[in-house]
Amino acid sequence: MARPSLARRLLFPCVVYALAVVYSLVAMLRVLFTILRRPGTALKKTPRDVPPACLLDPSLGSHEYVTANGIKFHYVAAGDKSKPLMLFLHGFPEFWFSWRHQLQEFCKDYRVVAIDMRGYSETERPLHKQDYQMDKLKQDVVELIPALGYTSCTLVAHDWGGVVAWRVVQRHPELVDRFIVMNCPHPKAYIRQMKKGWGQFLKSWYMFLFQVPWLPEFFIGLRDYGQFNAMFRGKQMGVRNRAAFPTEILEAYKYTFSKPGALTAPLNYYRCMFSVPLSKESAKTPIAVPTLIIWGDDDGALETAMADDHASLVSDLTVRHIPNCSHWVQQDAPDLVNKYMREWLEAKSG
């Protein structure tokens, strides 16, 4: 019985890196085409030495630092410290600023804290790829909660922040009073969807491309970080409410990720994600922490069906869909996201 398991363990990395090679070749052809088509602008980058004014908005909170799990974390916080903690975990390629609407909405009722996750923005950047393995990312959150002066929190997460948060909720439920996750499925729901057909597999192409060194950083930075235009304002992935993501907001992202090393650390999350097969992350028992899933249905990276495939994974579950809304749900439809959050939090506080 051990032989099939060993075979799967040997086959898994071979498949991952074979796909990485395929997508790398495609990316290299796109890079070459872009350079040949626009030789004067393809490699040009705008100097970004001064942060956009939106990043310095005092209404969002104060910029502070705390050390946890051996890492110096930057975070933005607002609200009375005597209030319960609401901790926000962002996704890729984002940083604390992706929670700007929620910081303003919930600071009267909570001590709201939006961190820059390990390696992102102003948080310390460990140099080695192995420093971004899932257990270390999980431990960051586990130690951040007491480092901030709390014994538990309402945990709010999106995308990669959600991946880490699912692990925290699964293994340390005593630290999480309530869990809100946006456009990020439980790993087991993701695996089920991957097995159903080609839809999610094709949408996950970037995960395989990101396994290789150097090329993804170069690809994202091409044409003055043009991939940020595609990710946040493009037809497939971009926000549907263009007014929610004006040029100044886009520039805030380019400013943050144009700094030396600012892309490599976040990409290392992906480079470590296949070190343990995803099947190992499956929950043995349903998660008992009350959980709200908010899902933007027009997600270019994740199949919407996954949002409704958590009944066996979470015992106290609420799912709210937002039609005509992108992957970047908390920025694309902030008013509706805040409304769903507040209604659910009030219902669960009774």
N, C-alpha and C positions, 0 to 999 in steps of 0.2 A: 504493500500500500504506500510505502514511502517513495517509490520510484516516480509515480505521476506527479507528486508534490515537488520533488526535486527537478523534474523536467520542466514544470511550470516556472519554478524559480529561475532556471537557466534560460528559458525561452522569453520570459517577460522583458528583461533588459535588452535582449537582442531585438525584439520587436520595437521597443521604444526608440532605440538608437538607429534602427533602420529607417523608421519614420522621420527621425530627426535629420538624417542625411537627405531624404527625399525633399522635405520641406526646406532644408537649407539650400539645396540646389535651386529650387523655385525662387527662394528669396534672393539668391545671388544673381539669378537672371533678371529679376526685377530691379535690383540695384544697378546692374550693368546697363539695362535699358534706360533707367532714369538718368544716369550719368551721361550716356550718349545723347539722349534726347535734350537734356538741359545742362550742358557742361558748365555753364556760367553760374547756375544757382543750386545745383544738386548738392554740392558740398559746402555751400555757404551757410554760416550760422550768425544770427544776430547776437551781438553782445548783450547780456542781461545781467548787469551788475547791481541794479537797484530793484528791490521788490515792488511789485504793483501795489498801489494804495489799498486794494481790497484785502491784502494779507496783513495789513497793519490796522485794520478796523477795530477800535477798542470795544465796540459793542459785542464783538464775538467772544471776548474774554481776555484773560491775561496769559502771557507766555511764560511757562515755568518748566523746571527740570526736576526729575527724580531718578534715582538709581534703583534698579531692580534686576535680579538675575545677572549681575555683573555688567549691565548695560545702562548708560546714561540716556534716559528717554526725555524727549521734548514733548510737551503737551500744551494745549490751550484749555483753560478752565474758566468757568463762570458759576455763579450761584453761591449761596451760603454753605460753608463747610459743615454746618450742622444738619443740612438736608441729606437725604439718601444719595448715594453715588449712582450716577448713570454714566457708564463707561462705553465709549465709542471706539470701534476697531474698523479702520478703513480697508479698502481693497487695492488692487493694482489697475492702472498706475495712478494712485491717489495719495493723499496725505491728510492731515487733520482737517484741512480746509473743506473737504468733501462733506463735512457735517455742519457747515456754517448755519444752515437753516434750522437744524435741530438744536444747536447750541443756544440760539436766540429763543427758540420756542419753549424749551424745558428748563431754562436756568432759574426760573422763579420757584419751581417745585423740587428741583434736584441740584446737587452739586454735579454739574455736567463736565466731563473730562474727555476731550478728543485727543488721543495720542498720535504721534508719528511712530508707527511700528518699527521694529528692529530694522536698521539699515535705511530707513526712509527719511528724507528731508533733513531735519536738524537732530534727529536721534543718531546715536553712535552707530557706526558702520563697521562691524567685524569684517576682516579681510577674507576669511576662508569660506568656501562654499558650504562646508559642513556646519558652519555656525548658523545656518538657516534651516536646519532640520526641524521637523514638526514638533518634536518633544521640547526643543529649546523655545520655539515660538509659543507653545502652550505654557511653558513655565514662566515666560515673560509676563503673561497675563495673571497667572496664579500669584506671582510675587508683586505685581504692580498694585493689586487691590489693597493688601496691607501696607505697602509702601506709601500709598495715598492716604492712609489713615482709616481704612474701612475693613470690615470683616466680610462684607458681601456687596453685591451691586445688581443693578439692572443692566444687563449686558446687551449692547446694540451693535450689530455687525453687518458688514456688506462684503460680498465677493471674497477675497482672500482673508479678510478679517473674519468672515463667516466660517471659513474652513478651520481657522484656529479656534474660533468660538465653539463650534460643534465639539471639538476635542475637549475644551475646557468644561463645557456643560456635561459631557458624557463622563468624564473622569473626576471632576470636582464639583458636583452639583451643589454642595454646601456653600460655594462661593457665589452662586447666581440665584437671585430671588426670582427674576423673570428674564426671559430671553427673547429678543427681537432680532430676527435675521432677514436680510433683504437680498434677493437674487443670489442665493447660495444654497444649494441642496445639501442635505446630509450625504456623506460619502456613499452610503449604501444606495440611496436614491439615484445618485449619479451613475453608479455601476449598473444598476437595473436599466437605466435609460440607454447607456452605451450598448447594452446587450440587445436592445429592442430593434435597432436598425442603424442606418448610416447617418441619420440626422445629427445626433450629438457628436458622433465621431468626427464628422466633417467640420462642425463648429469648433472643435477642440484642436484644430490644426496648429495654432500658435503655441500650445503647450509643448508640442514636439519640437517646433522650431527653437524654442527657448532653451532646449537642452544643450545646445552647442555654445561654445564660448565666443565672445567678441562680435560675431555676426549680428545677433539680435540688437545689441547696443548700436551698432553702425546703421542697421536698417531703420530703427526707430528715429535716430538722429538725422537721417537723410532729409534734405530739403527743409532745413531749419526746424527739425523735429516735426516734420509733416505728419507722422503717424498719430500725433496728438489731435491734429485736425480730423483725421479719419476716425479715431476712436470716439471723440466726443461730439463731433459735428458732422460725421460722414453719414451716408445713406444707410449702411448696414448696422453700425454700432452706435451712431450718434444720438444725442438727446432728441426727442420729438418736439419738445417745447424749446425752440431756439432762443426765446427771450430769457430762458433760465441759464443760458450759457453764452453770454456775450464775449466779445474779444478780450476784455480785461480778465475774465475768469480763465479763458484759455491761456492767456499770457502768464497767469499765476502758476499754472501747471508747467508750462515751458520753462519759466524761471526756476522752479524747484528742481526739475529733472535735468536741466542743462548743466548743473554743477558737476565737477569731476567725481566720478564714481557713483553718481546718484541713480543711475540705471542698473548697474551691475548688481548691487545688493538686492534690490527688489526682484530682479530676474533670478537670483539664486534661490528664491522661494520655489520657483518652478524647477530649477536644476536639482533640487533635493526631493521633490514631491514623489518621484518614482523610486526612491531608494528603498521604500517599503511598499509592496503592492497595495493598492487601494482597498482590496478585500480585507486586509488586516485591520482596517479602521472601522469595520462594521460593529454596530452596537449589539451586545448580547442580550440586553434587556432594554425596553423602551425608556426613553428619557422622561423623567418625572417633572422636571422644571417646566412651569407654564411657558409655552412657546408661541410666538406670533411670527408667521412667515408673511412678508410683504413682497409681492412679485410684480415687477414691470413686465407685462406680457409680450412686449415687442423687443425681446432680448436677442441680440445678434450672436451671443456666445453660449447661451444656455436654453435648452428646450423648456417651454412653459409647463409641459406635462409633469416635470419633476416636482413642481410645487405641490401637487396634489397626491404625491406618492410618499407621504410621511405618516400615514395613520398607524402603521405597525411600528414606527420608530419613535414616536412621541405620544405620550399618554394624554397630555393636556395641550391640545393643538388648535390654533386658529389660523386660517389662511385667508389673506385678502389679496385679490388680484387688482391690478391697475391697467386697464386696456390702453393701447396707444401710448405706451410708456417704455422707455429703453431700459437697458441694464443698469444705468446710472439713476436708479429710481428715486433716491432721496434728494437728488439734485434736479431731476427732470420734472417731478411732481411733488415738490416739497409740502405744499399745503395739504394735499390729500394724504401723504405719508404721515405728516404730523397729526392729522385728524384721526387716522386709523390707530396710530400709536397711543394717542391720548385716550381715545374711547376704550381701547383694550386695557391700558394701564389702570384706568378708573374702575373697569369691571373686575379686574384681578386684585384690586386693593381692598375690596369689600370683604 
